[in-house]
Amino acid sequence: MQIVLIIVSSAVLSSILTALLMVWLWRQIWREQLEQRLRQLQDDMGRTVETRVRRVVTESLADIKPSDVWRETTWKAAKSGSDLLSDSFSALLAKWRKQPDDIS
């Protein structure tokens, strides 16, 4: 009876250790994939923001007029910033929703 108990306990312990190892490996792989996706999204958003900021600055500098310069420029900068944030958030959410949930 003692031998059967040793065999069963070693089988259970082996199963538990195997399961713990698999969970640890799964989390490591999942974390790397998640970090890679975040880096890719960050790079995409960085390029988008850089392009839009350059466009806004170029437009703002090209439209400088003597009358009401401050008011118009401030309004354009605020509107462009608002549009930039809105577009960036919508693009981020769209990319996030498009990615498949193959890691659950």
FIVEX-404790 format. One record per atom (N, C-alpha, C): residue in three letters; atom name; residue number from 0; x, y, z. Coordinates in steps of 0.02 Angstrom, whole numbers. Each point is the difference from the previous one (the first is absolute). Layout:
<rs>
<r 'ALA' 'CA' NUM <X Y Z>>
...
</rs>
This chain:
<rs>
<r 'MET' 'N' 0 <41 -60 0>>
<r 'MET' 'CA' 0 <-41 60 0>>
<r 'MET' 'C' 0 <43 63 0>>
<r 'GLN' 'N' 1 <56 -3 34>>
<r 'GLN' 'CA' 1 <45 57 4>>
<r 'GLN' 'C' 1 <31 14 -68>>
<r 'ILE' 'N' 2 <14 -50 -39>>
<r 'ILE' 'CA' 2 <30 9 -66>>
<r 'ILE' 'C' 2 <-50 34 -47>>
<r 'VAL' 'N' 3 <-63 -19 4>>
<r 'VAL' 'CA' 3 <-52 30 -42>>
<r 'VAL' 'C' 3 <-6 74 18>>
<r 'LEU' 'N' 4 <2 16 64>>
<r 'LEU' 'CA' 4 <-4 69 22>>
<r 'LEU' 'C' 4 <60 41 -25>>
<r 'ILE' 'N' 5 <58 -28 0>>
<r 'ILE' 'CA' 5 <60 34 -26>>
<r 'ILE' 'C' 5 <-7 12 -75>>
<r 'ILE' 'N' 6 <-23 -50 -37>>
<r 'ILE' 'CA' 6 <-9 7 -73>>
<r 'ILE' 'C' 6 <-51 54 -16>>
<r 'VAL' 'N' 7 <-57 -1 34>>
<r 'VAL' 'CA' 7 <-52 50 -12>>
<r 'VAL' 'C' 7 <24 70 18>>
<r 'SER' 'N' 8 <33 7 57>>
<r 'SER' 'CA' 8 <24 66 21>>
<r 'SER' 'C' 8 <54 26 -48>>
<r 'SER' 'N' 9 <44 -43 -24>>
<r 'SER' 'CA' 9 <51 24 -48>>
<r 'SER' 'C' 9 <-33 19 -66>>
<r 'ALA' 'N' 10 <-52 -35 -22>>
<r 'ALA' 'CA' 10 <-35 18 -61>>
<r 'ALA' 'C' 10 <-35 67 7>>
<r 'VAL' 'N' 11 <-32 11 57>>
<r 'VAL' 'CA' 11 <-35 63 13>>
<r 'VAL' 'C' 11 <50 58 3>>
<r 'LEU' 'N' 12 <56 -11 36>>
<r 'LEU' 'CA' 12 <51 51 5>>
<r 'LEU' 'C' 12 <30 16 -68>>
<r 'SER' 'N' 13 <13 -50 -40>>
<r 'SER' 'CA' 13 <26 10 -67>>
<r 'SER' 'C' 13 <-49 40 -43>>
<r 'SER' 'N' 14 <-64 -15 5>>
<r 'SER' 'CA' 14 <-51 37 -38>>
<r 'SER' 'C' 14 <-3 72 22>>
<r 'ILE' 'N' 15 <3 12 64>>
<r 'ILE' 'CA' 15 <-2 69 26>>
<r 'ILE' 'C' 15 <61 39 -24>>
<r 'LEU' 'N' 16 <59 -30 5>>
<r 'LEU' 'CA' 16 <60 35 -22>>
<r 'LEU' 'C' 16 <-1 14 -76>>
<r 'THR' 'N' 17 <-25 -47 -38>>
<r 'THR' 'CA' 17 <-7 9 -72>>
<r 'THR' 'C' 17 <-48 57 -16>>
<r 'ALA' 'N' 18 <-56 1 34>>
<r 'ALA' 'CA' 18 <-50 53 -10>>
<r 'ALA' 'C' 18 <29 68 19>>
<r 'LEU' 'N' 19 <36 5 55>>
<r 'LEU' 'CA' 19 <30 63 21>>
<r 'LEU' 'C' 19 <52 23 -51>>
<r 'LEU' 'N' 20 <40 -46 -25>>
<r 'LEU' 'CA' 20 <50 17 -51>>
<r 'LEU' 'C' 20 <-34 26 -63>>
<r 'MET' 'N' 21 <-53 -32 -22>>
<r 'MET' 'CA' 21 <-36 21 -60>>
<r 'MET' 'C' 21 <-31 69 9>>
<r 'VAL' 'N' 22 <-29 13 59>>
<r 'VAL' 'CA' 22 <-29 66 14>>
<r 'VAL' 'C' 22 <54 53 -2>>
<r 'TRP' 'N' 23 <58 -13 29>>
<r 'TRP' 'CA' 23 <55 47 0>>
<r 'TRP' 'C' 23 <24 14 -71>>
<r 'LEU' 'N' 24 <9 -53 -39>>
<r 'LEU' 'CA' 24 <22 9 -70>>
<r 'LEU' 'C' 24 <-52 39 -40>>
<r 'TRP' 'N' 25 <-63 -16 10>>
<r 'TRP' 'CA' 25 <-55 34 -36>>
<r 'TRP' 'C' 25 <2 75 16>>
<r 'ARG' 'N' 26 <8 17 63>>
<r 'ARG' 'CA' 26 <2 71 19>>
<r 'ARG' 'C' 26 <61 35 -29>>
<r 'GLN' 'N' 27 <57 -33 -4>>
<r 'GLN' 'CA' 27 <59 30 -29>>
<r 'GLN' 'C' 27 <-10 14 -74>>
<r 'ILE' 'N' 28 <-27 -48 -36>>
<r 'ILE' 'CA' 28 <-13 9 -72>>
<r 'ILE' 'C' 28 <-52 54 -11>>
<r 'TRP' 'N' 29 <-54 -1 40>>
<r 'TRP' 'CA' 29 <-53 49 -6>>
<r 'TRP' 'C' 29 <26 70 14>>
<r 'ARG' 'N' 30 <42 7 50>>
<r 'ARG' 'CA' 30 <28 65 18>>
<r 'ARG' 'C' 30 <43 28 -57>>
<r 'GLU' 'N' 31 <41 -43 -30>>
<r 'GLU' 'CA' 31 <42 22 -56>>
<r 'GLU' 'C' 31 <-43 23 -59>>
<r 'GLN' 'N' 32 <-52 -37 -16>>
<r 'GLN' 'CA' 32 <-44 19 -55>>
<r 'GLN' 'C' 32 <-36 65 15>>
<r 'LEU' 'N' 33 <-22 8 62>>
<r 'LEU' 'CA' 33 <-35 61 19>>
<r 'LEU' 'C' 33 <47 60 -4>>
<r 'GLU' 'N' 34 <62 -8 24>>
<r 'GLU' 'CA' 34 <48 54 -4>>
<r 'GLU' 'C' 34 <17 18 -73>>
<r 'GLN' 'N' 35 <4 -51 -42>>
<r 'GLN' 'CA' 35 <13 12 -72>>
<r 'GLN' 'C' 35 <-58 39 -31>>
<r 'ARG' 'N' 36 <-61 -18 15>>
<r 'ARG' 'CA' 36 <-58 35 -26>>
<r 'ARG' 'C' 36 <0 73 24>>
<r 'LEU' 'N' 37 <15 10 64>>
<r 'LEU' 'CA' 37 <0 68 26>>
<r 'LEU' 'C' 37 <55 42 -31>>
<r 'ARG' 'N' 38 <59 -29 -12>>
<r 'ARG' 'CA' 38 <53 37 -33>>
<r 'ARG' 'C' 38 <-20 19 -71>>
<r 'GLN' 'N' 39 <-33 -46 -35>>
<r 'GLN' 'CA' 39 <-22 14 -68>>
<r 'GLN' 'C' 39 <-53 55 -1>>
<r 'LEU' 'N' 40 <-47 -3 46>>
<r 'LEU' 'CA' 40 <-51 53 4>>
<r 'LEU' 'C' 40 <31 67 18>>
<r 'GLN' 'N' 41 <49 -1 45>>
<r 'GLN' 'CA' 41 <34 61 19>>
<r 'GLN' 'C' 41 <37 31 -59>>
<r 'ASP' 'N' 42 <34 -42 -39>>
<r 'ASP' 'CA' 42 <35 25 -59>>
<r 'ASP' 'C' 42 <-48 29 -51>>
<r 'ASP' 'N' 43 <-56 -35 -12>>
<r 'ASP' 'CA' 43 <-50 24 -47>>
<r 'ASP' 'C' 43 <-29 67 23>>
<r 'MET' 'N' 44 <-18 4 63>>
<r 'MET' 'CA' 44 <-28 62 26>>
<r 'MET' 'C' 44 <51 56 -1>>
<r 'GLY' 'N' 45 <63 -16 14>>
<r 'GLY' 'CA' 45 <53 51 -1>>
<r 'GLY' 'C' 45 <8 30 -69>>
<r 'ARG' 'N' 46 <0 -44 -51>>
<r 'ARG' 'CA' 46 <6 25 -69>>
<r 'ARG' 'C' 46 <-60 42 -19>>
<r 'THR' 'N' 47 <-59 -22 20>>
<r 'THR' 'CA' 47 <-61 37 -16>>
<r 'THR' 'C' 47 <0 69 33>>
<r 'VAL' 'N' 48 <18 1 64>>
<r 'VAL' 'CA' 48 <1 64 36>>
<r 'VAL' 'C' 48 <53 46 -29>>
<r 'GLU' 'N' 49 <58 -27 -16>>
<r 'GLU' 'CA' 49 <53 42 -29>>
<r 'GLU' 'C' 49 <-22 31 -66>>
<r 'THR' 'N' 50 <-30 -40 -42>>
<r 'THR' 'CA' 50 <-23 25 -65>>
<r 'THR' 'C' 50 <-53 54 8>>
<r 'ARG' 'N' 51 <-47 -11 45>>
<r 'ARG' 'CA' 51 <-54 48 9>>
<r 'ARG' 'C' 51 <26 64 34>>
<r 'VAL' 'N' 52 <45 -6 46>>
<r 'VAL' 'CA' 52 <27 60 32>>
<r 'VAL' 'C' 52 <39 41 -51>>
<r 'ARG' 'N' 53 <39 -33 -42>>
<r 'ARG' 'CA' 53 <36 37 -52>>
<r 'ARG' 'C' 53 <-48 37 -46>>
<r 'ARG' 'N' 54 <-55 -34 -19>>
<r 'ARG' 'CA' 54 <-49 31 -44>>
<r 'ARG' 'C' 54 <-33 61 34>>
<r 'VAL' 'N' 55 <-17 -8 63>>
<r 'VAL' 'CA' 55 <-33 54 37>>
<r 'VAL' 'C' 55 <47 60 7>>
<r 'VAL' 'N' 56 <63 -13 17>>
<r 'VAL' 'CA' 56 <48 55 7>>
<r 'VAL' 'C' 56 <10 35 -66>>
<r 'THR' 'N' 57 <7 -39 -53>>
<r 'THR' 'CA' 57 <9 30 -67>>
<r 'THR' 'C' 57 <-60 42 -19>>
<r 'GLU' 'N' 58 <-61 -25 11>>
<r 'GLU' 'CA' 58 <-60 38 -15>>
<r 'GLU' 'C' 58 <-4 63 42>>
<r 'SER' 'N' 59 <17 -5 64>>
<r 'SER' 'CA' 59 <-4 57 45>>
<r 'SER' 'C' 59 <49 54 -21>>
<r 'LEU' 'N' 60 <60 -20 -19>>
<r 'LEU' 'CA' 60 <50 49 -21>>
<r 'LEU' 'C' 60 <-16 32 -67>>
<r 'ALA' 'N' 61 <-32 -39 -44>>
<r 'ALA' 'CA' 61 <-17 26 -66>>
<r 'ALA' 'C' 61 <-58 50 3>>
<r 'ASP' 'N' 62 <-43 -7 50>>
<r 'ASP' 'CA' 62 <-60 42 4>>
<r 'ASP' 'C' 62 <7 61 44>>
<r 'ILE' 'N' 63 <60 20 16>>
<r 'ILE' 'CA' 63 <10 58 45>>
<r 'ILE' 'C' 63 <-20 64 -37>>
<r 'LYS' 'N' 64 <-47 37 31>>
<r 'LYS' 'CA' 64 <-24 64 -28>>
<r 'LYS' 'C' 64 <6 52 56>>
<r 'PRO' 'N' 65 <8 61 -20>>
<r 'PRO' 'CA' 65 <9 53 51>>
<r 'PRO' 'C' 65 <-62 9 45>>
<r 'SER' 'N' 66 <-60 -6 -28>>
<r 'SER' 'CA' 66 <-60 12 40>>
<r 'SER' 'C' 66 <-23 -64 35>>
<r 'ASP' 'N' 67 <-13 5 62>>
<r 'ASP' 'CA' 67 <-26 -55 41>>
<r 'ASP' 'C' 67 <45 -62 -3>>
<r 'VAL' 'N' 68 <65 11 -1>>
<r 'VAL' 'CA' 68 <47 -56 -5>>
<r 'VAL' 'C' 68 <-7 -47 59>>
<r 'TRP' 'N' 69 <0 29 58>>
<r 'TRP' 'CA' 69 <-1 -42 61>>
<r 'TRP' 'C' 69 <-64 -40 5>>
<r 'ARG' 'N' 70 <-56 33 -12>>
<r 'ARG' 'CA' 70 <-64 -35 8>>
<r 'ARG' 'C' 70 <-7 -57 -50>>
<r 'GLU' 'N' 71 <13 14 -63>>
<r 'GLU' 'CA' 71 <-7 -52 -51>>
<r 'GLU' 'C' 71 <50 -57 8>>
<r 'THR' 'N' 72 <61 18 15>>
<r 'THR' 'CA' 72 <52 -51 8>>
<r 'THR' 'C' 72 <-15 -44 60>>
<r 'THR' 'N' 73 <-21 32 55>>
<r 'THR' 'CA' 73 <-17 -39 60>>
<r 'THR' 'C' 73 <-59 -46 -14>>
<r 'TRP' 'N' 74 <-50 26 -35>>
<r 'TRP' 'CA' 74 <-59 -41 -15>>
<r 'TRP' 'C' 74 <19 -59 -45>>
<r 'LYS' 'N' 75 <41 13 -51>>
<r 'LYS' 'CA' 75 <21 -54 -45>>
<r 'LYS' 'C' 75 <42 -52 37>>
<r 'ALA' 'N' 76 <44 22 44>>
<r 'ALA' 'CA' 76 <42 -47 38>>
<r 'ALA' 'C' 76 <-43 -42 46>>
<r 'ALA' 'N' 77 <-48 32 34>>
<r 'ALA' 'CA' 77 <-44 -37 45>>
<r 'ALA' 'C' 77 <-43 -50 -39>>
<r 'LYS' 'N' 78 <-27 21 -56>>
<r 'LYS' 'CA' 78 <-41 -45 -41>>
<r 'LYS' 'C' 78 <42 -58 -27>>
<r 'SER' 'N' 79 <60 15 -24>>
<r 'SER' 'CA' 79 <44 -52 -27>>
<r 'SER' 'C' 79 <20 -49 55>>
<r 'GLY' 'N' 80 <14 26 59>>
<r 'GLY' 'CA' 80 <17 -44 56>>
<r 'GLY' 'C' 80 <-58 -45 19>>
<r 'SER' 'N' 81 <-59 29 1>>
<r 'SER' 'CA' 81 <-60 -39 15>>
<r 'SER' 'C' 81 <-11 -54 -53>>
<r 'ASP' 'N' 82 <6 19 -64>>
<r 'ASP' 'CA' 82 <-7 -49 -54>>
<r 'ASP' 'C' 82 <52 -54 4>>
<r 'LEU' 'N' 83 <61 20 16>>
<r 'LEU' 'CA' 83 <55 -48 6>>
<r 'LEU' 'C' 83 <-13 -51 55>>
<r 'LEU' 'N' 84 <-21 23 58>>
<r 'LEU' 'CA' 84 <-16 -46 55>>
<r 'LEU' 'C' 84 <-58 -46 -18>>
<r 'SER' 'N' 85 <-51 29 -29>>
<r 'SER' 'CA' 85 <-59 -39 -19>>
<r 'SER' 'C' 85 <18 -54 -51>>
<r 'ASP' 'N' 86 <37 19 -52>>
<r 'ASP' 'CA' 86 <20 -48 -51>>
<r 'ASP' 'C' 86 <47 -53 28>>
<r 'SER' 'N' 87 <45 21 44>>
<r 'SER' 'CA' 87 <48 -48 28>>
<r 'SER' 'C' 87 <-36 -52 43>>
<r 'PHE' 'N' 88 <-46 24 42>>
<r 'PHE' 'CA' 88 <-36 -47 42>>
<r 'PHE' 'C' 88 <-44 -48 -41>>
<r 'SER' 'N' 89 <-32 27 -51>>
<r 'SER' 'CA' 89 <-42 -43 -42>>
<r 'SER' 'C' 89 <43 -50 -38>>
<r 'ALA' 'N' 90 <59 21 -24>>
<r 'ALA' 'CA' 90 <44 -47 -35>>
<r 'ALA' 'C' 90 <26 -54 48>>
<r 'LEU' 'N' 91 <17 20 60>>
<r 'LEU' 'CA' 91 <24 -48 50>>
<r 'LEU' 'C' 91 <-54 -51 17>>
<r 'LEU' 'N' 92 <-60 24 11>>
<r 'LEU' 'CA' 92 <-55 -46 16>>
<r 'LEU' 'C' 92 <-16 -45 -59>>
<r 'ALA' 'N' 93 <4 27 -61>>
<r 'ALA' 'CA' 93 <-14 -41 -59>>
<r 'ALA' 'C' 93 <51 -55 -7>>
<r 'LYS' 'N' 94 <64 16 10>>
<r 'LYS' 'CA' 94 <52 -51 -5>>
<r 'LYS' 'C' 94 <-7 -52 56>>
<r 'TRP' 'N' 95 <-19 24 58>>
<r 'TRP' 'CA' 95 <-8 -46 57>>
<r 'TRP' 'C' 95 <-57 -48 -11>>
<r 'ARG' 'N' 96 <-54 25 -30>>
<r 'ARG' 'CA' 96 <-58 -43 -13>>
<r 'ARG' 'C' 96 <13 -48 -58>>
<r 'LYS' 'N' 97 <43 20 -48>>
<r 'LYS' 'CA' 97 <13 -42 -58>>
<r 'LYS' 'C' 97 <43 -60 17>>
<r 'GLN' 'N' 98 <42 5 51>>
<r 'GLN' 'CA' 98 <46 -54 16>>
<r 'GLN' 'C' 98 <-39 -60 28>>
<r 'PRO' 'N' 99 <14 -60 -26>>
<r 'PRO' 'CA' 99 <-36 -59 23>>
<r 'PRO' 'C' 99 <19 -18 71>>
<r 'ASP' 'N' 100 <-47 -30 34>>
<r 'ASP' 'CA' 100 <12 -23 69>>
<r 'ASP' 'C' 100 <23 -72 -1>>
<r 'ASP' 'N' 101 <58 -12 -31>>
<r 'ASP' 'CA' 101 <25 -68 -3>>
<r 'ASP' 'C' 101 <38 -18 64>>
<r 'ILE' 'N' 102 <9 49 45>>
<r 'ILE' 'CA' 102 <33 -13 64>>
<r 'ILE' 'C' 102 <-52 14 54>>
<r 'SER' 'N' 103 <-27 -51 29>>
<r 'SER' 'CA' 103 <-52 9 51>>
<r 'SER' 'C' 103 <22 -32 64>>
</rs>
